[in-house]
Amino acid sequence: MQKLLFALKQTDGRRYNGLTVLELERALFWGGLQFQAFETAVLTAVVAAAGCYYGGLLALNVMAGGYATLKLECRYAWHFRQSELRRK
């Protein structure tokens, strides 16, 4: 992923300069979900391994059938924040 991000920055530095690896991964996953580019097995694996905020949010959206409502995503964000505070 680092190599891909480096190549993107080389092709269009102004557009991709501030992009981080995590943001790139998130964009690729969301794009793949939106255009149904992944096989079901890939989505199932992502849902099972969702360990970060964006992975969990992707899992929530997959389980909701594509895109969850804004209310559901806000509830998820609140619960995620609470679990992070408890962990700390």
N, CA, C and O atoms as a CHARMM CRD file, in Angstrom:
* protein
*
  352
    1    1 MET  N      0.83100  -1.17800   0.00000 PROA 1      0.00000
    2    1 MET  CA     0.00000   0.00000   0.00000 PROA 1      0.00000
    3    1 MET  C      0.88600   1.25600   0.00000 PROA 1      0.00000
    4    1 MET  O      0.55000   2.27000  -0.61100 PROA 1      0.00000
    5    2 GLN  N      2.00400   1.16200   0.68700 PROA 2      0.00000
    6    2 GLN  CA     2.94500   2.29100   0.71800 PROA 2      0.00000
    7    2 GLN  C      3.45000   2.60500  -0.69600 PROA 2      0.00000
    8    2 GLN  O      3.55300   3.76700  -1.08700 PROA 2      0.00000
    9    3 LYS  N      3.76200   1.54300  -1.45500 PROA 3      0.00000
   10    3 LYS  CA     4.25500   1.73700  -2.81700 PROA 3      0.00000
   11    3 LYS  C      3.19000   2.35800  -3.71500 PROA 3      0.00000
   12    3 LYS  O      3.49300   3.22000  -4.54000 PROA 3      0.00000
   13    4 LEU  N      1.94300   1.91800  -3.55500 PROA 4      0.00000
   14    4 LEU  CA     0.85200   2.48700  -4.33900 PROA 4      0.00000
   15    4 LEU  C      0.66800   3.96300  -4.01500 PROA 4      0.00000
   16    4 LEU  O      0.50300   4.78400  -4.91700 PROA 4      0.00000
   17    5 LEU  N      0.69400   4.29700  -2.74300 PROA 5      0.00000
   18    5 LEU  CA     0.53700   5.69600  -2.33700 PROA 5      0.00000
   19    5 LEU  C      1.68800   6.54400  -2.87500 PROA 5      0.00000
   20    5 LEU  O      1.47300   7.66500  -3.33600 PROA 5      0.00000
   21    6 PHE  N      2.89200   6.01900  -2.81600 PROA 6      0.00000
   22    6 PHE  CA     4.05100   6.73600  -3.35200 PROA 6      0.00000
   23    6 PHE  C      3.88100   6.99600  -4.85200 PROA 6      0.00000
   24    6 PHE  O      4.16300   8.09100  -5.33700 PROA 6      0.00000
   25    7 ALA  N      3.41600   5.96900  -5.57900 PROA 7      0.00000
   26    7 ALA  CA     3.20400   6.12100  -7.02300 PROA 7      0.00000
   27    7 ALA  C      2.11500   7.15100  -7.31900 PROA 7      0.00000
   28    7 ALA  O      2.24800   7.94600  -8.25000 PROA 7      0.00000
   29    8 LEU  N      1.03700   7.13900  -6.52800 PROA 8      0.00000
   30    8 LEU  CA    -0.01600   8.13700  -6.72400 PROA 8      0.00000
   31    8 LEU  C      0.50900   9.55000  -6.49900 PROA 8      0.00000
   32    8 LEU  O      0.17900  10.47400  -7.24200 PROA 8      0.00000
   33    9 LYS  N      1.31900   9.70400  -5.47700 PROA 9      0.00000
   34    9 LYS  CA     1.87900  11.02900  -5.17900 PROA 9      0.00000
   35    9 LYS  C      2.83000  11.48600  -6.28600 PROA 9      0.00000
   36    9 LYS  O      2.95500  12.68200  -6.55000 PROA 9      0.00000
   37   10 GLN  N      3.49600  10.52900  -6.93100 PROA 10     0.00000
   38   10 GLN  CA     4.39500  10.87200  -8.03900 PROA 10     0.00000
   39   10 GLN  C      3.60800  11.32500  -9.26400 PROA 10     0.00000
   40   10 GLN  O      4.05200  12.20900  -9.99800 PROA 10     0.00000
   41   11 THR  N      2.44100  10.72300  -9.48700 PROA 11     0.00000
   42   11 THR  CA     1.66200  11.06900 -10.67400 PROA 11     0.00000
   43   11 THR  C      0.91700  12.38900 -10.51700 PROA 11     0.00000
   44   11 THR  O      0.80600  13.15900 -11.47100 PROA 11     0.00000
   45   12 ASP  N      0.40100  12.65500  -9.30600 PROA 12     0.00000
   46   12 ASP  CA    -0.36100  13.88600  -9.08100 PROA 12     0.00000
   47   12 ASP  C     -0.16300  14.32700  -7.63700 PROA 12     0.00000
   48   12 ASP  O     -0.99700  14.06500  -6.77100 PROA 12     0.00000
   49   13 GLY  N      0.95200  14.99800  -7.39700 PROA 13     0.00000
   50   13 GLY  CA     1.32900  15.40800  -6.04500 PROA 13     0.00000
   51   13 GLY  C      0.33300  16.32800  -5.37500 PROA 13     0.00000
   52   13 GLY  O      0.08400  16.20800  -4.17600 PROA 13     0.00000
   53   14 ARG  N     -0.24100  17.25100  -6.13900 PROA 14     0.00000
   54   14 ARG  CA    -1.19500  18.18900  -5.52800 PROA 14     0.00000
   55   14 ARG  C     -2.44100  17.47700  -5.03200 PROA 14     0.00000
   56   14 ARG  O     -2.98300  17.82300  -3.98300 PROA 14     0.00000
   57   15 ARG  N     -2.88600  16.50600  -5.76600 PROA 15     0.00000
   58   15 ARG  CA    -4.12800  15.80700  -5.42100 PROA 15     0.00000
   59   15 ARG  C     -3.94800  14.81500  -4.27500 PROA 15     0.00000
   60   15 ARG  O     -4.83800  14.68300  -3.43500 PROA 15     0.00000
   61   16 TYR  N     -2.82100  14.12000  -4.22600 PROA 16     0.00000
   62   16 TYR  CA    -2.62800  13.04600  -3.26200 PROA 16     0.00000
   63   16 TYR  C     -1.59600  13.35700  -2.17800 PROA 16     0.00000
   64   16 TYR  O     -1.29200  12.48700  -1.36200 PROA 16     0.00000
   65   17 ASN  N     -1.06100  14.55100  -2.14900 PROA 17     0.00000
   66   17 ASN  CA     0.04100  14.86600  -1.24800 PROA 17     0.00000
   67   17 ASN  C     -0.28100  14.63300   0.21800 PROA 17     0.00000
   68   17 ASN  O      0.54200  14.07000   0.93900 PROA 17     0.00000
   69   18 GLY  N     -1.45300  15.05000   0.68000 PROA 18     0.00000
   70   18 GLY  CA    -1.77800  14.91200   2.09100 PROA 18     0.00000
   71   18 GLY  C     -2.39800  13.58500   2.47700 PROA 18     0.00000
   72   18 GLY  O     -2.77500  13.39400   3.63400 PROA 18     0.00000
   73   19 LEU  N     -2.51200  12.66300   1.52900 PROA 19     0.00000
   74   19 LEU  CA    -3.18000  11.38700   1.76000 PROA 19     0.00000
   75   19 LEU  C     -2.29600  10.44300   2.57200 PROA 19     0.00000
   76   19 LEU  O     -1.10300  10.30800   2.30000 PROA 19     0.00000
   77   20 THR  N     -2.88900   9.79500   3.56600 PROA 20     0.00000
   78   20 THR  CA    -2.16800   8.79000   4.34800 PROA 20     0.00000
   79   20 THR  C     -2.54200   7.40100   3.83400 PROA 20     0.00000
   80   20 THR  O     -3.49500   7.24700   3.07000 PROA 20     0.00000
   81   21 VAL  N     -1.78700   6.40100   4.25900 PROA 21     0.00000
   82   21 VAL  CA    -2.05900   5.02500   3.85000 PROA 21     0.00000
   83   21 VAL  C     -3.44800   4.59700   4.32700 PROA 21     0.00000
   84   21 VAL  O     -4.19200   3.95600   3.58500 PROA 21     0.00000
   85   22 LEU  N     -3.79400   4.95300   5.56500 PROA 22     0.00000
   86   22 LEU  CA    -5.10200   4.58200   6.10000 PROA 22     0.00000
   87   22 LEU  C     -6.22400   5.21000   5.28300 PROA 22     0.00000
   88   22 LEU  O     -7.22700   4.55200   5.00500 PROA 22     0.00000
   89   23 GLU  N     -6.07100   6.45900   4.89800 PROA 23     0.00000
   90   23 GLU  CA    -7.09100   7.12200   4.08600 PROA 23     0.00000
   91   23 GLU  C     -7.20600   6.48700   2.70800 PROA 23     0.00000
   92   23 GLU  O     -8.30500   6.35700   2.16900 PROA 23     0.00000
   93   24 LEU  N     -6.08000   6.09400   2.14100 PROA 24     0.00000
   94   24 LEU  CA    -6.10100   5.42400   0.84100 PROA 24     0.00000
   95   24 LEU  C     -6.81400   4.07700   0.94500 PROA 24     0.00000
   96   24 LEU  O     -7.64300   3.74300   0.09800 PROA 24     0.00000
   97   25 GLU  N     -6.49100   3.30400   1.98400 PROA 25     0.00000
   98   25 GLU  CA    -7.15000   2.01600   2.17500 PROA 25     0.00000
   99   25 GLU  C     -8.65000   2.20900   2.34800 PROA 25     0.00000
  100   25 GLU  O     -9.44400   1.46700   1.77000 PROA 25     0.00000
  101   26 ARG  N     -9.03500   3.19200   3.13300 PROA 26     0.00000
  102   26 ARG  CA   -10.45500   3.46600   3.35100 PROA 26     0.00000
  103   26 ARG  C    -11.14600   3.81200   2.03100 PROA 26     0.00000
  104   26 ARG  O    -12.23100   3.30700   1.74300 PROA 26     0.00000
  105   27 ALA  N    -10.52100   4.66400   1.24100 PROA 27     0.00000
  106   27 ALA  CA   -11.11600   5.05700  -0.04200 PROA 27     0.00000
  107   27 ALA  C    -11.26500   3.85900  -0.96900 PROA 27     0.00000
  108   27 ALA  O    -12.28000   3.72800  -1.65300 PROA 27     0.00000
  109   28 LEU  N    -10.27500   2.99400  -0.99900 PROA 28     0.00000
  110   28 LEU  CA   -10.35200   1.81000  -1.85700 PROA 28     0.00000
  111   28 LEU  C    -11.45700   0.86900  -1.39600 PROA 28     0.00000
  112   28 LEU  O    -12.20100   0.33700  -2.22000 PROA 28     0.00000
  113   29 PHE  N    -11.57000   0.65800  -0.09100 PROA 29     0.00000
  114   29 PHE  CA   -12.62900  -0.20600   0.42000 PROA 29     0.00000
  115   29 PHE  C    -14.00700   0.36000   0.14100 PROA 29     0.00000
  116   29 PHE  O    -14.90200  -0.35900  -0.30400 PROA 29     0.00000
  117   30 TRP  N    -14.18200   1.66800   0.40600 PROA 30     0.00000
  118   30 TRP  CA   -15.49300   2.27300   0.17000 PROA 30     0.00000
  119   30 TRP  C    -15.84500   2.23800  -1.31200 PROA 30     0.00000
  120   30 TRP  O    -16.98500   1.95400  -1.67900 PROA 30     0.00000
  121   31 GLY  N    -14.86100   2.52700  -2.16200 PROA 31     0.00000
  122   31 GLY  CA   -15.11000   2.47300  -3.59700 PROA 31     0.00000
  123   31 GLY  C    -15.46800   1.07200  -4.05200 PROA 31     0.00000
  124   31 GLY  O    -16.37700   0.88000  -4.85900 PROA 31     0.00000
  125   32 GLY  N    -14.74400   0.09200  -3.52500 PROA 32     0.00000
  126   32 GLY  CA   -15.02700  -1.29500  -3.85700 PROA 32     0.00000
  127   32 GLY  C    -16.40900  -1.72100  -3.40500 PROA 32     0.00000
  128   32 GLY  O    -17.10700  -2.45300  -4.10600 PROA 32     0.00000
  129   33 LEU  N    -16.80100  -1.25300  -2.21800 PROA 33     0.00000
  130   33 LEU  CA   -18.13100  -1.57700  -1.72100 PROA 33     0.00000
  131   33 LEU  C    -19.20700  -0.90100  -2.56700 PROA 33     0.00000
  132   33 LEU  O    -20.20500  -1.52000  -2.93300 PROA 33     0.00000
  133   34 GLN  N    -18.99200   0.36300  -2.86600 PROA 34     0.00000
  134   34 GLN  CA   -19.97800   1.12800  -3.63100 PROA 34     0.00000
  135   34 GLN  C    -20.23100   0.51900  -5.00500 PROA 34     0.00000
  136   34 GLN  O    -21.37300   0.43600  -5.45800 PROA 34     0.00000
  137   35 PHE  N    -19.15900   0.09600  -5.66100 PROA 35     0.00000
  138   35 PHE  CA   -19.29800  -0.44100  -7.01300 PROA 35     0.00000
  139   35 PHE  C    -19.34300  -1.97300  -7.03100 PROA 35     0.00000
  140   35 PHE  O    -19.23200  -2.59100  -8.09000 PROA 35     0.00000
  141   36 GLN  N    -19.50700  -2.57600  -5.85600 PROA 36     0.00000
  142   36 GLN  CA   -19.61600  -4.02600  -5.70200 PROA 36     0.00000
  143   36 GLN  C    -18.48600  -4.75600  -6.42500 PROA 36     0.00000
  144   36 GLN  O    -18.71100  -5.70600  -7.17600 PROA 36     0.00000
  145   37 ALA  N    -17.26300  -4.28100  -6.17500 PROA 37     0.00000
  146   37 ALA  CA   -16.09900  -4.83200  -6.85900 PROA 37     0.00000
  147   37 ALA  C    -15.53300  -6.06800  -6.15200 PROA 37     0.00000
  148   37 ALA  O    -14.72500  -6.79700  -6.72800 PROA 37     0.00000
  149   38 PHE  N    -15.95100  -6.30000  -4.92100 PROA 38     0.00000
  150   38 PHE  CA   -15.40900  -7.41900  -4.16800 PROA 38     0.00000
  151   38 PHE  C    -16.35100  -8.60900  -4.21200 PROA 38     0.00000
  152   38 PHE  O    -17.57200  -8.45800  -4.27100 PROA 38     0.00000
  153   39 GLU  N    -15.76700  -9.77300  -4.18200 PROA 39     0.00000
  154   39 GLU  CA   -16.56500 -10.98900  -4.04200 PROA 39     0.00000
  155   39 GLU  C    -17.05300 -11.07000  -2.60300 PROA 39     0.00000
  156   39 GLU  O    -16.48900 -10.43200  -1.71400 PROA 39     0.00000
  157   40 THR  N    -18.07800 -11.83800  -2.38200 PROA 40     0.00000
  158   40 THR  CA   -18.64100 -11.97300  -1.03500 PROA 40     0.00000
  159   40 THR  C    -17.60700 -12.49100  -0.04800 PROA 40     0.00000
  160   40 THR  O    -17.59800 -12.06900   1.10800 PROA 40     0.00000
  161   41 ALA  N    -16.74300 -13.38800  -0.47300 PROA 41     0.00000
  162   41 ALA  CA   -15.72800 -13.95100   0.42300 PROA 41     0.00000
  163   41 ALA  C    -14.76100 -12.87400   0.90800 PROA 41     0.00000
  164   41 ALA  O    -14.32200 -12.90500   2.05800 PROA 41     0.00000
  165   42 VAL  N    -14.43000 -11.92700   0.04200 PROA 42     0.00000
  166   42 VAL  CA   -13.52200 -10.84500   0.43700 PROA 42     0.00000
  167   42 VAL  C    -14.19700  -9.96600   1.47800 PROA 42     0.00000
  168   42 VAL  O    -13.58800  -9.62600   2.49300 PROA 42     0.00000
  169   43 LEU  N    -15.44600  -9.59700   1.23800 PROA 43     0.00000
  170   43 LEU  CA   -16.17700  -8.77600   2.20300 PROA 43     0.00000
  171   43 LEU  C    -16.33100  -9.50100   3.53800 PROA 43     0.00000
  172   43 LEU  O    -16.20400  -8.88400   4.59500 PROA 43     0.00000
  173   44 THR  N    -16.60000 -10.78700   3.49600 PROA 44     0.00000
  174   44 THR  CA   -16.72600 -11.57300   4.72200 PROA 44     0.00000
  175   44 THR  C    -15.41600 -11.56300   5.50600 PROA 44     0.00000
  176   44 THR  O    -15.42600 -11.45600   6.73200 PROA 44     0.00000
  177   45 ALA  N    -14.29400 -11.67400   4.80700 PROA 45     0.00000
  178   45 ALA  CA   -12.99000 -11.64700   5.46600 PROA 45     0.00000
  179   45 ALA  C    -12.71700 -10.28500   6.09100 PROA 45     0.00000
  180   45 ALA  O    -12.18100 -10.20300   7.19600 PROA 45     0.00000
  181   46 VAL  N    -13.07900  -9.22900   5.39500 PROA 46     0.00000
  182   46 VAL  CA   -12.88500  -7.87600   5.93000 PROA 46     0.00000
  183   46 VAL  C    -13.72600  -7.68300   7.17900 PROA 46     0.00000
  184   46 VAL  O    -13.24400  -7.15000   8.17900 PROA 46     0.00000
  185   47 VAL  N    -14.97900  -8.11200   7.13100 PROA 47     0.00000
  186   47 VAL  CA   -15.86400  -7.98700   8.28600 PROA 47     0.00000
  187   47 VAL  C    -15.30000  -8.75600   9.47200 PROA 47     0.00000
  188   47 VAL  O    -15.32900  -8.26500  10.60100 PROA 47     0.00000
  189   48 ALA  N    -14.78600  -9.95900   9.22500 PROA 48     0.00000
  190   48 ALA  CA   -14.24900 -10.78900  10.30400 PROA 48     0.00000
  191   48 ALA  C    -12.98700 -10.20000  10.91600 PROA 48     0.00000
  192   48 ALA  O    -12.72400 -10.40600  12.10100 PROA 48     0.00000
  193   49 ALA  N    -12.20500  -9.47400  10.13300 PROA 49     0.00000
  194   49 ALA  CA   -10.92500  -8.94900  10.60500 PROA 49     0.00000
  195   49 ALA  C    -10.97100  -7.46500  10.94200 PROA 49     0.00000
  196   49 ALA  O     -9.93400  -6.85400  11.20100 PROA 49     0.00000
  197   50 ALA  N    -12.16200  -6.88300  10.94100 PROA 50     0.00000
  198   50 ALA  CA   -12.28000  -5.44000  11.15300 PROA 50     0.00000
  199   50 ALA  C    -11.80900  -5.08200  12.55200 PROA 50     0.00000
  200   50 ALA  O    -12.50400  -5.33000  13.53700 PROA 50     0.00000
  201   51 GLY  N    -10.62400  -4.49800  12.62900 PROA 51     0.00000
  202   51 GLY  CA   -10.06700  -4.14700  13.92400 PROA 51     0.00000
  203   51 GLY  C     -9.94600  -2.65800  14.14200 PROA 51     0.00000
  204   51 GLY  O     -9.81300  -2.21400  15.28200 PROA 51     0.00000
  205   52 CYS  N     -9.98700  -1.87900  13.08800 PROA 52     0.00000
  206   52 CYS  CA    -9.84600  -0.43300  13.22900 PROA 52     0.00000
  207   52 CYS  C    -11.21200   0.22800  13.04700 PROA 52     0.00000
  208   52 CYS  O    -12.18800  -0.43800  12.70000 PROA 52     0.00000
  209   53 TYR  N    -11.27700   1.51700  13.28000 PROA 53     0.00000
  210   53 TYR  CA   -12.53600   2.24900  13.15900 PROA 53     0.00000
  211   53 TYR  C    -13.13600   2.08400  11.77300 PROA 53     0.00000
  212   53 TYR  O    -14.31500   1.75300  11.64900 PROA 53     0.00000
  213   54 TYR  N    -12.34100   2.31100  10.72300 PROA 54     0.00000
  214   54 TYR  CA   -12.86400   2.24600   9.36800 PROA 54     0.00000
  215   54 TYR  C    -13.23600   0.82100   8.97600 PROA 54     0.00000
  216   54 TYR  O    -14.21300   0.60200   8.26000 PROA 54     0.00000
  217   55 GLY  N    -12.45800  -0.13900   9.44600 PROA 55     0.00000
  218   55 GLY  CA   -12.80600  -1.53000   9.17600 PROA 55     0.00000
  219   55 GLY  C    -14.11700  -1.90600   9.81900 PROA 55     0.00000
  220   55 GLY  O    -14.93600  -2.59900   9.21600 PROA 55     0.00000
  221   56 GLY  N    -14.32200  -1.45200  11.04600 PROA 56     0.00000
  222   56 GLY  CA   -15.58600  -1.71500  11.72900 PROA 56     0.00000
  223   56 GLY  C    -16.75000  -1.03500  11.05400 PROA 56     0.00000
  224   56 GLY  O    -17.83500  -1.60700  10.94900 PROA 56     0.00000
  225   57 LEU  N    -16.53100   0.19000  10.59300 PROA 57     0.00000
  226   57 LEU  CA   -17.59000   0.92100   9.90100 PROA 57     0.00000
  227   57 LEU  C    -17.91800   0.24600   8.56700 PROA 57     0.00000
  228   57 LEU  O    -19.08300   0.16700   8.17500 PROA 57     0.00000
  229   58 LEU  N    -16.90200  -0.23100   7.88500 PROA 58     0.00000
  230   58 LEU  CA   -17.13600  -0.97400   6.64900 PROA 58     0.00000
  231   58 LEU  C    -17.94400  -2.23200   6.94500 PROA 58     0.00000
  232   58 LEU  O    -18.88100  -2.56600   6.21900 PROA 58     0.00000
  233   59 ALA  N    -17.57300  -2.92300   8.01500 PROA 59     0.00000
  234   59 ALA  CA   -18.30000  -4.13400   8.39600 PROA 59     0.00000
  235   59 ALA  C    -19.76200  -3.81000   8.69200 PROA 59     0.00000
  236   59 ALA  O    -20.65800  -4.54600   8.28000 PROA 59     0.00000
  237   60 LEU  N    -20.00100  -2.71600   9.40000 PROA 60     0.00000
  238   60 LEU  CA   -21.36800  -2.30100   9.70500 PROA 60     0.00000
  239   60 LEU  C    -22.15800  -2.06100   8.42200 PROA 60     0.00000
  240   60 LEU  O    -23.30800  -2.48400   8.30200 PROA 60     0.00000
  241   61 ASN  N    -21.54200  -1.39100   7.48200 PROA 61     0.00000
  242   61 ASN  CA   -22.22300  -1.10600   6.22000 PROA 61     0.00000
  243   61 ASN  C    -22.48300  -2.37000   5.41000 PROA 61     0.00000
  244   61 ASN  O    -23.53900  -2.50500   4.79100 PROA 61     0.00000
  245   62 VAL  N    -21.53900  -3.28400   5.41100 PROA 62     0.00000
  246   62 VAL  CA   -21.73900  -4.54600   4.70000 PROA 62     0.00000
  247   62 VAL  C    -22.89600  -5.30800   5.32000 PROA 62     0.00000
  248   62 VAL  O    -23.74700  -5.84500   4.61100 PROA 62     0.00000
  249   63 MET  N    -22.92500  -5.35500   6.65000 PROA 63     0.00000
  250   63 MET  CA   -24.01100  -6.07600   7.32500 PROA 63     0.00000
  251   63 MET  C    -25.35000  -5.38200   7.12200 PROA 63     0.00000
  252   63 MET  O    -26.39400  -6.03200   7.17800 PROA 63     0.00000
  253   64 ALA  N    -25.33800  -4.06700   6.88800 PROA 64     0.00000
  254   64 ALA  CA   -26.58300  -3.33000   6.64700 PROA 64     0.00000
  255   64 ALA  C    -27.04000  -3.46700   5.20200 PROA 64     0.00000
  256   64 ALA  O    -28.09400  -2.94900   4.83200 PROA 64     0.00000
  257   65 GLY  N    -26.26700  -4.15000   4.39500 PROA 65     0.00000
  258   65 GLY  CA   -26.68000  -4.38400   3.01400 PROA 65     0.00000
  259   65 GLY  C    -26.12000  -3.38200   2.03100 PROA 65     0.00000
  260   65 GLY  O    -26.67700  -3.22600   0.94300 PROA 65     0.00000
  261   66 GLY  N    -25.06100  -2.70600   2.36100 PROA 66     0.00000
  262   66 GLY  CA   -24.43400  -1.74800   1.44200 PROA 66     0.00000
  263   66 GLY  C    -24.07600  -0.46000   2.13800 PROA 66     0.00000
  264   66 GLY  O    -22.90000  -0.11600   2.25100 PROA 66     0.00000
  265   67 TYR  N    -25.08500   0.26000   2.60700 PROA 67     0.00000
  266   67 TYR  CA   -24.83000   1.50200   3.33200 PROA 67     0.00000
  267   67 TYR  C    -25.79600   1.62000   4.48800 PROA 67     0.00000
  268   67 TYR  O    -27.00900   1.50400   4.31100 PROA 67     0.00000
  269   68 ALA  N    -25.25700   1.85000   5.66800 PROA 68     0.00000
  270   68 ALA  CA   -26.09300   2.06300   6.84000 PROA 68     0.00000
  271   68 ALA  C    -26.61200   3.49800   6.82900 PROA 68     0.00000
  272   68 ALA  O    -26.10000   4.34900   6.10100 PROA 68     0.00000
  273   69 THR  N    -27.62100   3.75300   7.63600 PROA 69     0.00000
  274   69 THR  CA   -28.13400   5.11800   7.74000 PROA 69     0.00000
  275   69 THR  C    -27.14300   5.97600   8.51100 PROA 69     0.00000
  276   69 THR  O    -26.30100   5.45200   9.24000 PROA 69     0.00000
  277   70 LEU  N    -27.23700   7.28200   8.35400 PROA 70     0.00000
  278   70 LEU  CA   -26.36200   8.20100   9.07500 PROA 70     0.00000
  279   70 LEU  C    -26.54600   8.03500  10.58400 PROA 70     0.00000
  280   70 LEU  O    -25.57700   8.11400  11.33900 PROA 70     0.00000
  281   71 LYS  N    -27.78100   7.80500  11.02300 PROA 71     0.00000
  282   71 LYS  CA   -28.06200   7.61200  12.44400 PROA 71     0.00000
  283   71 LYS  C    -27.31300   6.38800  12.97400 PROA 71     0.00000
  284   71 LYS  O    -26.73600   6.43700  14.06000 PROA 71     0.00000
  285   72 LEU  N    -27.31800   5.30200  12.21800 PROA 72     0.00000
  286   72 LEU  CA   -26.62600   4.08600  12.63000 PROA 72     0.00000
  287   72 LEU  C    -25.11300   4.30400  12.66200 PROA 72     0.00000
  288   72 LEU  O    -24.44200   3.82300  13.57500 PROA 72     0.00000
  289   73 GLU  N    -24.57600   5.01500  11.68900 PROA 73     0.00000
  290   73 GLU  CA   -23.14200   5.28900  11.66900 PROA 73     0.00000
  291   73 GLU  C    -22.74100   6.19000  12.83500 PROA 73     0.00000
  292   73 GLU  O    -21.67100   6.00400  13.41400 PROA 73     0.00000
  293   74 CYS  N    -23.58400   7.16100  13.18800 PROA 74     0.00000
  294   74 CYS  CA   -23.29200   8.03900  14.33200 PROA 74     0.00000
  295   74 CYS  C    -23.31100   7.24100  15.63800 PROA 74     0.00000
  296   74 CYS  O    -22.48500   7.46600  16.52300 PROA 74     0.00000
  297   75 ARG  N    -24.25300   6.31300  15.74800 PROA 75     0.00000
  298   75 ARG  CA   -24.31600   5.45500  16.92700 PROA 75     0.00000
  299   75 ARG  C    -23.06200   4.59100  17.02400 PROA 75     0.00000
  300   75 ARG  O    -22.50800   4.39500  18.10600 PROA 75     0.00000
  301   76 TYR  N    -22.62900   4.08100  15.88300 PROA 76     0.00000
  302   76 TYR  CA   -21.39500   3.28600  15.85100 PROA 76     0.00000
  303   76 TYR  C    -20.20700   4.12900  16.32900 PROA 76     0.00000
  304   76 TYR  O    -19.40300   3.67000  17.14000 PROA 76     0.00000
  305   77 ALA  N    -20.10400   5.35700  15.82600 PROA 77     0.00000
  306   77 ALA  CA   -18.99500   6.23700  16.20900 PROA 77     0.00000
  307   77 ALA  C    -18.99400   6.48800  17.71300 PROA 77     0.00000
  308   77 ALA  O    -17.93400   6.49700  18.34000 PROA 77     0.00000
  309   78 TRP  N    -20.17400   6.69100  18.29300 PROA 78     0.00000
  310   78 TRP  CA   -20.26300   6.92000  19.73000 PROA 78     0.00000
  311   78 TRP  C    -19.77500   5.69400  20.49600 PROA 78     0.00000
  312   78 TRP  O    -18.98400   5.82100  21.43000 PROA 78     0.00000
  313   79 HSD  N    -20.24400   4.50100  20.10500 PROA 79     0.00000
  314   79 HSD  CA   -19.83200   3.26700  20.78700 PROA 79     0.00000
  315   79 HSD  C    -18.33700   3.01500  20.61800 PROA 79     0.00000
  316   79 HSD  O    -17.67200   2.56200  21.55000 PROA 79     0.00000
  317   80 PHE  N    -17.81300   3.30700  19.44000 PROA 80     0.00000
  318   80 PHE  CA   -16.38100   3.11700  19.21200 PROA 80     0.00000
  319   80 PHE  C    -15.58100   4.03100  20.13900 PROA 80     0.00000
  320   80 PHE  O    -14.60600   3.60500  20.75800 PROA 80     0.00000
  321   81 ARG  N    -16.00400   5.28800  20.22600 PROA 81     0.00000
  322   81 ARG  CA   -15.30900   6.26000  21.09100 PROA 81     0.00000
  323   81 ARG  C    -15.36400   5.81100  22.55000 PROA 81     0.00000
  324   81 ARG  O    -14.36800   5.91400  23.26600 PROA 81     0.00000
  325   82 GLN  N    -16.51600   5.31700  22.99500 PROA 82     0.00000
  326   82 GLN  CA   -16.64600   4.85200  24.37000 PROA 82     0.00000
  327   82 GLN  C    -15.71500   3.67100  24.64300 PROA 82     0.00000
  328   82 GLN  O    -15.09800   3.60200  25.70600 PROA 82     0.00000
  329   83 SER  N    -15.61300   2.75800  23.70500 PROA 83     0.00000
  330   83 SER  CA   -14.73900   1.60000  23.90400 PROA 83     0.00000
  331   83 SER  C    -13.27200   2.03500  23.92100 PROA 83     0.00000
  332   83 SER  O    -12.46700   1.46600  24.65900 PROA 83     0.00000
  333   84 GLU  N    -12.92100   3.03300  23.12000 PROA 84     0.00000
  334   84 GLU  CA   -11.54700   3.54900  23.14600 PROA 84     0.00000
  335   84 GLU  C    -11.24000   4.21200  24.49400 PROA 84     0.00000
  336   84 GLU  O    -10.15200   4.03600  25.04200 PROA 84     0.00000
  337   85 LEU  N    -12.19200   4.96500  25.01700 PROA 85     0.00000
  338   85 LEU  CA   -11.98900   5.59600  26.32400 PROA 85     0.00000
  339   85 LEU  C    -11.84700   4.55300  27.42700 PROA 85     0.00000
  340   85 LEU  O    -11.00200   4.70200  28.30900 PROA 85     0.00000
  341   86 ARG  N    -12.65800   3.50100  27.39000 PROA 86     0.00000
  342   86 ARG  CA   -12.54400   2.41700  28.37300 PROA 86     0.00000
  343   86 ARG  C    -11.19800   1.70800  28.24700 PROA 86     0.00000
  344   86 ARG  O    -10.58000   1.34400  29.24800 PROA 86     0.00000
  345   87 ARG  N    -10.75900   1.52000  27.02300 PROA 87     0.00000
  346   87 ARG  CA    -9.47200   0.83600  26.79200 PROA 87     0.00000
  347   87 ARG  C     -8.32200   1.63200  27.38000 PROA 87     0.00000
  348   87 ARG  O     -7.40400   1.06400  27.97300 PROA 87     0.00000
  349   88 LYS  N     -8.37100   2.95600  27.21400 PROA 88     0.00000
  350   88 LYS  CA    -7.30000   3.81500  27.74100 PROA 88     0.00000
  351   88 LYS  C     -7.33600   3.83900  29.25200 PROA 88     0.00000
  352   88 LYS  O     -6.51300   4.50600  29.87900 PROA 88     0.00000
